């Protein structure tokens, strides 16, 4: 379907309710265990927001169900059930839930094994890695060296080290004015948000705006806006929204235009992304 269609209202975003972390002693046990790898299960309702926090260990965040939106100072990630996010140790972050989320977290002691991701990123969760994550949360913290449990944990790390990193990351500027511009794009992804408009909002020249965006995010404003729209679209697609509706909600004139841009960025059509 490529013909023009009347625009729908953007997907309403329910206000988030602050959710505390699991009891401190639970996290402490999983991060301070002498074993190099430990896993934890936690379930959250739609709209829940886990407050800003950090972990001493690196962690793999995976949702069996639902979509997680993870925000750190340097950027944001959209994480559906076919993906997971690797966060470096000591990275301050929040986690917002879209849909009821069944989160599974694997904590890894820094320096445990070579070739793990060197920086926070999104990774693909294939069927074997998924089953290893699910098995890991059932393993006791005091598993014995040389046991089947330790072998499962080692295989989990080996799979994580081998899988490719994915470009599901939205860089976030530190400059206060640029952050305000970025928030405006996220609030109304279907609005034009031209360079000229944003430059006037900040009271700077268009060239200055481009230079600031390049310095703060590593890309032009146009490229950032395009990527932001695609990332917001991922959340709706993950919940089964029709592609044509997602396209119109995010500023595209037609489904075909959105699908072409989506495929150029992610390498697959929107209909195939979550398969």
The 8 nearest C-alpha neighbors of each residue, nearest first, counted from 0:
[[1, 2, 254, 255, 253, 243, 3, 4],
 [0, 2, 253, 255, 254, 3, 256, 252],
 [1, 3, 0, 4, 253, 254, 252, 255],
 [4, 2, 253, 252, 1, 5, 0, 6],
 [5, 3, 6, 2, 253, 247, 252, 1],
 [6, 4, 7, 3, 247, 244, 252, 8],
 [7, 5, 247, 4, 8, 248, 244, 9],
 [8, 6, 9, 248, 5, 247, 244, 10],
 [7, 9, 10, 6, 248, 11, 247, 244],
 [10, 8, 248, 11, 7, 187, 189, 249],
 [9, 11, 12, 8, 248, 235, 7, 245],
 [12, 10, 9, 13, 8, 14, 186, 235],
 [11, 13, 10, 14, 46, 15, 9, 97],
 [12, 14, 46, 15, 11, 45, 97, 16],
 [15, 13, 12, 46, 16, 47, 11, 48],
 [14, 16, 46, 47, 48, 13, 17, 95],
 [17, 15, 47, 48, 46, 18, 14, 49],
 [16, 18, 48, 47, 49, 15, 50, 19],
 [17, 19, 49, 48, 47, 16, 20, 50],
 [20, 18, 49, 21, 17, 50, 22, 48],
 [19, 21, 22, 49, 18, 23, 50, 26],
 [20, 22, 23, 19, 25, 26, 41, 24],
 [23, 21, 25, 24, 20, 26, 19, 27],
 [24, 22, 26, 25, 27, 21, 20, 28],
 [23, 25, 27, 22, 26, 28, 21, 29],
 [26, 24, 28, 23, 22, 27, 29, 21],
 [27, 25, 29, 23, 28, 24, 30, 22],
 [28, 26, 24, 30, 25, 29, 31, 23],
 [27, 29, 25, 31, 26, 30, 32, 24],
 [28, 30, 26, 27, 32, 37, 31, 25],
 [31, 29, 27, 28, 32, 26, 56, 106],
 [32, 30, 28, 27, 29, 33, 34, 26],
 [31, 33, 34, 29, 28, 30, 140, 35],
 [34, 32, 31, 35, 141, 30, 140, 36],
 [33, 35, 32, 36, 37, 140, 141, 142],
 [34, 36, 108, 107, 33, 111, 37, 32],
 [37, 35, 107, 34, 106, 108, 152, 38],
 [38, 36, 106, 29, 105, 140, 107, 35],
 [39, 37, 105, 136, 104, 135, 106, 36],
 [38, 40, 104, 136, 103, 105, 41, 37],
 [41, 39, 103, 102, 136, 104, 42, 38],
 [40, 42, 102, 101, 103, 39, 43, 21],
 [41, 43, 101, 102, 100, 40, 44, 99],
 [42, 44, 100, 99, 47, 101, 45, 41],
 [45, 43, 99, 47, 100, 46, 98, 42],
 [44, 46, 98, 99, 97, 96, 47, 43],
 [47, 45, 15, 96, 97, 16, 13, 44],
 [46, 48, 16, 15, 96, 45, 44, 95],
 [49, 47, 95, 17, 18, 15, 94, 16],
 [50, 48, 18, 94, 93, 19, 17, 95],
 [49, 51, 93, 48, 52, 17, 19, 18],
 [52, 50, 93, 92, 91, 49, 53, 94],
 [53, 51, 91, 92, 50, 93, 54, 90],
 [52, 54, 91, 89, 90, 92, 55, 51],
 [55, 53, 89, 56, 88, 57, 90, 52],
 [54, 56, 88, 89, 57, 53, 30, 108],
 [57, 55, 88, 108, 54, 107, 106, 109],
 [56, 58, 88, 87, 107, 86, 106, 109],
 [57, 59, 106, 86, 105, 85, 107, 56],
 [58, 60, 85, 105, 104, 84, 86, 61],
 [61, 59, 104, 84, 83, 103, 58, 85],
 [60, 62, 83, 103, 102, 104, 59, 63],
 [63, 61, 102, 64, 101, 80, 103, 100],
 [62, 64, 101, 80, 102, 61, 65, 103],
 [65, 63, 100, 62, 101, 80, 66, 99],
 [66, 64, 100, 98, 99, 97, 62, 80],
 [65, 67, 79, 97, 78, 96, 98, 100],
 [68, 66, 96, 78, 95, 97, 77, 69],
 [69, 67, 77, 95, 94, 76, 78, 96],
 [70, 68, 94, 76, 75, 93, 67, 95],
 [69, 71, 75, 93, 92, 74, 76, 94],
 [72, 70, 92, 74, 73, 91, 75, 93],
 [71, 73, 74, 70, 171, 91, 92, 173],
 [74, 72, 171, 71, 170, 172, 75, 173],
 [75, 73, 170, 171, 169, 71, 72, 70],
 [74, 76, 70, 169, 69, 168, 71, 170],
 [75, 77, 168, 69, 68, 167, 78, 169],
 [78, 76, 68, 67, 69, 79, 167, 230],
 [77, 79, 67, 66, 82, 83, 68, 76],
 [80, 78, 66, 81, 82, 67, 237, 65],
 [81, 79, 62, 82, 63, 64, 65, 66],
 [82, 80, 124, 79, 123, 273, 83, 125],
 [81, 83, 123, 124, 80, 79, 78, 122],
 [84, 82, 61, 122, 60, 121, 78, 124],
 [85, 83, 121, 60, 120, 59, 122, 86],
 [84, 86, 59, 119, 120, 58, 121, 60],
 [87, 85, 119, 58, 57, 84, 59, 88],
 [88, 86, 57, 119, 90, 118, 89, 85],
 [87, 89, 57, 56, 55, 90, 54, 86],
 [90, 88, 54, 53, 55, 91, 87, 56],
 [91, 89, 53, 88, 87, 92, 86, 54],
 [92, 90, 53, 52, 71, 51, 89, 72],
 [93, 91, 71, 51, 70, 52, 90, 53],
 [94, 92, 51, 70, 50, 49, 69, 52],
 [93, 95, 69, 49, 48, 68, 67, 70],
 [96, 94, 48, 68, 67, 47, 49, 69],
 [95, 97, 67, 46, 47, 45, 66, 98],
 [98, 96, 66, 45, 46, 65, 67, 99],
 [97, 99, 45, 65, 100, 96, 66, 44],
 [100, 98, 44, 45, 65, 43, 97, 101],
 [99, 101, 65, 43, 64, 42, 102, 98],
 [100, 102, 42, 64, 62, 63, 41, 43],
 [103, 101, 62, 41, 61, 42, 100, 40],
 [102, 104, 40, 61, 39, 62, 60, 41],
 [105, 103, 60, 39, 38, 59, 61, 40],
 [104, 106, 38, 59, 58, 37, 107, 39],
 [107, 105, 58, 37, 36, 57, 56, 38],
 [108, 106, 36, 57, 56, 58, 35, 109],
 [107, 109, 35, 56, 111, 110, 57, 36],
 [110, 108, 111, 56, 107, 57, 88, 112],
 [109, 111, 112, 108, 113, 107, 115, 35],
 [112, 110, 109, 108, 35, 113, 107, 36],
 [111, 113, 110, 114, 115, 156, 109, 157],
 [112, 114, 115, 111, 110, 160, 116, 157],
 [115, 113, 160, 116, 112, 117, 161, 157],
 [114, 116, 160, 113, 117, 159, 112, 156],
 [117, 115, 118, 114, 160, 119, 85, 120],
 [118, 116, 115, 119, 114, 87, 120, 85],
 [119, 117, 116, 87, 120, 86, 85, 115],
 [118, 120, 86, 85, 87, 116, 117, 84],
 [121, 119, 85, 84, 118, 164, 122, 86],
 [122, 120, 84, 165, 83, 164, 167, 85],
 [123, 121, 164, 83, 165, 82, 84, 163],
 [122, 124, 82, 125, 81, 83, 162, 121],
 [125, 123, 82, 81, 128, 129, 83, 122],
 [124, 126, 128, 127, 129, 123, 81, 82],
 [125, 127, 129, 128, 130, 124, 131, 81],
 [128, 126, 130, 129, 125, 131, 124, 158],
 [127, 129, 131, 130, 125, 126, 124, 132],
 [130, 128, 126, 132, 127, 131, 124, 125],
 [129, 131, 133, 127, 132, 128, 134, 126],
 [130, 132, 134, 128, 129, 133, 155, 135],
 [133, 131, 135, 129, 134, 130, 128, 136],
 [132, 134, 130, 131, 135, 136, 129, 137],
 [133, 135, 131, 132, 137, 136, 130, 138],
 [134, 136, 132, 138, 137, 133, 38, 131],
 [137, 135, 38, 39, 138, 134, 133, 40],
 [138, 136, 135, 134, 139, 133, 38, 39],
 [137, 139, 135, 136, 148, 140, 134, 142],
 [140, 138, 141, 142, 137, 136, 37, 148],
 [139, 141, 142, 37, 138, 32, 29, 34],
 [142, 140, 139, 143, 34, 32, 33, 138],
 [143, 141, 139, 140, 148, 149, 144, 138],
 [142, 144, 146, 145, 141, 149, 148, 147],
 [145, 143, 146, 149, 142, 148, 34, 150],
 [144, 146, 149, 143, 147, 150, 148, 142],
 [147, 145, 148, 149, 143, 144, 150, 142],
 [148, 146, 150, 149, 151, 145, 143, 152],
 [149, 147, 151, 146, 150, 142, 152, 138],
 [148, 150, 152, 146, 151, 147, 145, 144],
 [149, 151, 147, 153, 148, 152, 154, 146],
 [152, 150, 154, 148, 149, 153, 155, 147],
 [153, 151, 155, 149, 154, 150, 156, 148],
 [152, 154, 150, 156, 155, 151, 149, 157],
 [153, 155, 157, 151, 152, 156, 158, 150],
 [156, 154, 152, 158, 153, 157, 131, 151],
 [155, 157, 159, 153, 154, 158, 160, 152],
 [156, 158, 154, 160, 155, 159, 153, 161],
 [159, 157, 161, 155, 160, 156, 154, 162],
 [158, 160, 156, 157, 161, 162, 155, 115],
 [159, 161, 115, 157, 114, 158, 162, 156],
 [162, 160, 158, 159, 157, 163, 114, 115],
 [161, 163, 159, 160, 158, 164, 122, 123],
 [164, 162, 122, 165, 161, 123, 160, 159],
 [163, 165, 122, 121, 120, 162, 166, 123],
 [164, 166, 121, 122, 167, 163, 123, 120],
 [167, 165, 168, 164, 121, 265, 120, 264],
 [168, 166, 165, 121, 76, 77, 169, 230],
 [167, 169, 76, 166, 75, 170, 74, 120],
 [168, 170, 75, 74, 171, 76, 227, 167],
 [171, 169, 74, 216, 73, 168, 75, 172],
 [170, 172, 74, 73, 216, 169, 173, 72],
 [173, 171, 215, 174, 216, 178, 177, 170],
 [172, 174, 175, 171, 178, 215, 177, 72],
 [173, 175, 177, 172, 176, 178, 215, 211],
 [176, 174, 178, 177, 173, 179, 172, 180],
 [177, 175, 179, 178, 174, 201, 180, 200],
 [176, 178, 180, 179, 174, 175, 181, 172],
 [177, 179, 181, 175, 180, 176, 172, 182],
 [180, 178, 182, 176, 177, 181, 183, 175],
 [179, 181, 177, 183, 178, 182, 176, 184],
 [182, 180, 178, 184, 183, 179, 177, 185],
 [181, 183, 185, 179, 184, 180, 178, 186],
 [182, 184, 186, 180, 181, 185, 187, 179],
 [185, 183, 181, 188, 187, 182, 186, 180],
 [184, 186, 182, 183, 188, 187, 181, 227],
 [185, 187, 183, 184, 182, 188, 181, 189],
 [188, 186, 184, 189, 185, 190, 183, 9],
 [187, 189, 249, 184, 185, 190, 228, 250],
 [250, 188, 190, 249, 187, 248, 191, 247],
 [189, 191, 188, 187, 192, 250, 184, 249],
 [190, 192, 193, 189, 250, 188, 184, 187],
 [193, 191, 190, 196, 197, 194, 184, 224],
 [194, 192, 196, 195, 191, 197, 221, 198],
 [193, 195, 197, 196, 198, 205, 192, 220],
 [194, 196, 198, 193, 197, 205, 199, 204],
 [197, 195, 199, 193, 198, 194, 200, 192],
 [196, 198, 200, 194, 199, 195, 193, 201],
 [197, 199, 195, 201, 203, 200, 205, 196],
 [200, 198, 202, 196, 201, 197, 195, 203],
 [201, 199, 197, 198, 202, 196, 203, 180],
 [202, 200, 198, 199, 203, 176, 197, 177],
 [201, 203, 199, 200, 198, 204, 197, 205],
 [204, 202, 198, 201, 207, 199, 205, 208],
 [203, 205, 207, 206, 198, 208, 202, 199],
 [204, 206, 208, 207, 198, 195, 209, 194],
 [207, 205, 209, 204, 208, 210, 203, 211],
 [206, 208, 210, 204, 205, 209, 211, 203],
 [207, 209, 205, 211, 210, 206, 198, 212],
 [210, 208, 206, 212, 207, 211, 219, 213],
 [209, 211, 207, 213, 208, 212, 214, 206],
 [210, 212, 208, 214, 213, 209, 215, 207],
 [213, 211, 215, 209, 214, 210, 216, 219],
 [212, 214, 217, 218, 210, 219, 211, 216],
 [213, 215, 211, 212, 217, 216, 210, 218],
 [214, 216, 172, 212, 213, 211, 217, 173],
 [217, 215, 170, 218, 213, 212, 172, 214],
 [216, 218, 213, 214, 215, 212, 219, 170],
 [219, 217, 213, 216, 222, 212, 223, 220],
 [218, 220, 222, 213, 221, 212, 209, 223],
 [219, 221, 223, 222, 212, 224, 209, 218],
 [222, 220, 224, 219, 223, 225, 194, 193],
 [221, 223, 225, 219, 220, 224, 226, 218],
 [222, 224, 220, 226, 225, 221, 227, 219],
 [225, 223, 227, 221, 226, 222, 220, 228],
 [226, 224, 222, 228, 223, 227, 221, 229],
 [225, 227, 229, 223, 228, 224, 230, 222],
 [228, 226, 224, 230, 229, 225, 223, 231],
 [229, 227, 231, 225, 226, 230, 249, 188],
 [230, 228, 232, 226, 227, 231, 225, 233],
 [229, 231, 227, 233, 232, 228, 226, 77],
 [232, 230, 228, 233, 229, 234, 227, 235],
 [231, 233, 229, 230, 235, 234, 245, 228],
 [234, 232, 236, 230, 231, 235, 237, 229],
 [233, 235, 237, 232, 236, 231, 238, 66],
 [234, 236, 238, 232, 237, 233, 240, 245],
 [235, 237, 233, 239, 240, 238, 234, 232],
 [238, 236, 234, 235, 239, 233, 79, 273],
 [239, 237, 235, 236, 240, 234, 98, 65],
 [238, 240, 236, 237, 241, 235, 242, 234],
 [241, 239, 236, 235, 238, 242, 245, 244],
 [242, 240, 244, 243, 245, 239, 236, 235],
 [241, 243, 245, 244, 246, 240, 254, 236],
 [242, 244, 254, 246, 245, 241, 247, 253],
 [245, 243, 247, 246, 241, 242, 248, 240],
 [244, 246, 242, 248, 243, 247, 232, 249],
 [247, 245, 243, 251, 244, 249, 257, 248],
 [246, 248, 251, 244, 249, 250, 245, 6],
 [249, 247, 9, 245, 246, 189, 250, 244],
 [250, 248, 189, 188, 247, 246, 228, 251],
 [189, 249, 251, 247, 248, 188, 190, 252],
 [252, 250, 246, 247, 253, 257, 249, 256],
 [253, 251, 247, 3, 250, 256, 254, 246],
 [254, 252, 1, 256, 255, 251, 3, 246],
 [253, 255, 243, 257, 256, 246, 1, 258],
 [254, 256, 258, 257, 253, 1, 259, 0],
 [257, 255, 259, 253, 258, 254, 260, 251],
 [256, 258, 254, 260, 255, 259, 246, 251],
 [257, 259, 261, 255, 256, 260, 254, 268],
 [258, 260, 256, 262, 261, 257, 255, 263],
 [261, 259, 263, 257, 262, 258, 264, 256],
 [262, 260, 258, 264, 259, 263, 265, 257],
 [261, 263, 267, 266, 268, 265, 259, 264],
 [264, 262, 260, 261, 266, 265, 259, 267],
 [263, 265, 261, 262, 266, 260, 267, 226],
 [266, 264, 262, 267, 261, 263, 166, 268],
 [265, 267, 262, 263, 264, 268, 261, 272],
 [268, 266, 262, 265, 272, 271, 269, 261],
 [267, 269, 262, 271, 270, 258, 272, 261],
 [270, 268, 272, 271, 258, 261, 267, 262],
 [269, 271, 268, 272, 273, 242, 274, 267],
 [272, 270, 268, 269, 274, 273, 267, 262],
 [271, 273, 269, 274, 270, 267, 268, 265],
 [274, 272, 271, 81, 237, 270, 269, 79],
 [273, 271, 272, 81, 270, 269, 237, 80]]
